[in-house]
Amino acid sequence: MAADPASNDTGSVELARRVSIEIRMTAAGSRIAGLFCVWGRTMAGRRDDRSAEAAEYRRWYNTARWRRRRAAQLEASPVCEFCLKRGIVNDGSRQMDGSVQTNPRRRFLVADHIVAHRGNPELFWAGALQTLCPDHHDSVKQAEEVRGYSTEVGIDGWPVDPRHPASG
Ligand SMILES: [Zn+2]
């Protein structure tokens, strides 16, 4: 669904219904989302991903406690926040350019730690979360982990990450 500034209540109700369905689908896929997170970090070449501590925090994603936290995040924020900043309402059914997500295995949303927890339990369990589509989770978060801040640019042309130097 492309963003429509004039979207009416009927559209909102329809979106909420679809998002509700998506949340039920993605609740079953939470383990997959957890793996995506681990893969993203592994692809970024983090040496500590192979440590015993990394094995420990990978297990956190498989706990009921994390599934509850993730579900609460997706309920509170049921569309990709980075897509939304670009004017695209993505409930997990879209790619980051707004086109339909044709790969069913990428039709979900990620409850992403805004500050990478890197195995820190306080950050993992209490650090703020944001909802991302798989595209944004893969591409933007990897760049963020390498640089220390996101280079994502919002619809207004300014960086969306307050840690970006331009936001100084
Ligand atoms: Zn997105």
Boltz pocket constraint, residues with backbone or C-beta under 6 A from the ligand:
constraints:
  - pocket:
      binder: B
      contacts: [[A, 80], [A, 81], [A, 82], [A, 83], [A, 84], [A, 90], [A, 95], [A, 96], [A, 132], [A, 133], [A, 134], [A, 135], [A, 136]]
      max_distance: 6.0
